[in-house]
Structure formats: structure tokens, C-alpha cells
């Protein structure tokens, strides 16, 4: 058995488990997350605009589909190499 004991989880964290995610979050992780977000946006927005044009919709509709939050499975349709 382990000699270290885990502290009881606070009520707020039991209700909203995402609170525990931010416990070890620091500025270095935030910088890396920002770089990742910009990279994804640079690829996803033009791709969504192109798919909208192919489907006969205005490019603004493609931008809306790239911005509106959805599950990761539906976020982007791309060729996988």
C-alpha cells in the first residue's frame, strides 16, 4: 500500500472536474496551447471556407462552421496522410 494519502476532493471539483485540470496549469502550458490554437486556426478556417465554396455556400458559412464549437470528431474533415 502507498504511504501517501490523497486529500479529499473538494465539492466544487466533484461537480466540475475541469477545475482539477487548472491546478497544474502555468504560463508555459498556456503559451504552448496558444501556439497550438493559432496553428489549428490557420489550417481549419481556410479549409472550411473551401468546403463551403465546393458545397455552393458563401465562404462566411465556412468560417462559421470553423468557429462554432463542436465535438473533436466533427471539428475538421481533412485528408490524413
C-alpha positions as CSV (number, residue, x, y, z in Angstrom):
1,X,0.0,0.0,0.0
2,X,1.1,3.6,-0.7
3,X,2.3,5.7,2.2
4,X,0.9,8.9,0.7
5,X,-2.7,9.7,1.1
6,X,-4.8,11.7,-1.3
7,X,-6.7,14.6,0.1
8,X,-10.5,14.5,-0.3
9,X,-11.7,16.1,-3.5
10,X,-13.4,19.5,-2.8
11,X,-17.1,19.6,-3.7
12,X,-16.6,22.2,-6.5
13,X,-14.1,19.8,-8.2
14,X,-16.5,16.9,-7.9
15,X,-19.3,18.9,-9.5
16,X,-17.0,20.5,-12.2
17,X,-14.0,18.1,-12.7
18,X,-12.4,20.6,-15.1
19,X,-11.3,22.6,-12.1
20,X,-8.7,20.0,-11.4
21,X,-7.2,20.5,-14.8
22,X,-6.2,24.1,-14.0
23,X,-4.4,23.1,-10.8
24,X,-1.1,22.4,-12.6
25,X,-1.6,24.9,-15.4
26,X,1.1,27.6,-15.8
27,X,2.2,30.2,-18.3
28,X,4.5,27.8,-20.2
29,X,1.5,25.5,-20.9
30,X,-0.7,28.5,-21.8
31,X,1.9,29.6,-24.4
32,X,2.1,26.2,-25.9
33,X,-1.7,26.0,-26.0
34,X,-1.9,29.4,-27.7
35,X,0.6,28.3,-30.4
36,X,-1.4,25.1,-31.0
37,X,-4.7,27.1,-31.3
38,X,-3.2,29.5,-33.8
39,X,-1.8,26.6,-35.9
40,X,-5.1,24.8,-35.9
41,X,-6.9,28.0,-36.9
42,X,-4.5,28.7,-39.7
43,X,-5.4,25.4,-41.3
44,X,-9.1,25.0,-40.3
45,X,-10.5,28.3,-41.4
46,X,-9.3,28.3,-45.0
47,X,-10.2,24.7,-45.3
48,X,-13.8,25.3,-44.0
49,X,-14.1,28.2,-46.5
50,X,-13.0,26.0,-49.3
51,X,-15.5,23.2,-48.4
52,X,-18.3,25.9,-48.2
53,X,-17.4,27.1,-51.7
54,X,-17.4,23.5,-53.0
55,X,-20.8,22.9,-51.4
56,X,-22.2,26.1,-53.0
57,X,-22.3,28.2,-49.8
58,X,-20.7,31.6,-49.2
59,X,-17.2,31.4,-47.5
60,X,-18.7,33.1,-44.5
61,X,-20.7,30.0,-43.8
62,X,-17.5,28.0,-43.8
63,X,-15.9,30.4,-41.3
64,X,-19.0,30.0,-39.0
65,X,-18.6,26.2,-39.1
66,X,-14.9,26.5,-38.2
67,X,-15.7,28.8,-35.2
68,X,-18.8,27.2,-33.7
69,X,-17.8,24.7,-31.1
70,X,-18.5,21.0,-31.8
71,X,-17.0,17.7,-30.7
72,X,-13.5,17.0,-31.9
73,X,-14.7,14.2,-34.1
74,X,-16.7,16.7,-36.2
75,X,-14.4,19.7,-36.0
76,X,-12.4,19.2,-39.1
77,X,-12.6,16.9,-42.1
78,X,-9.2,16.6,-43.7
79,X,-7.0,14.2,-45.6
80,X,-5.0,12.0,-43.3
81,X,-1.5,11.3,-44.6
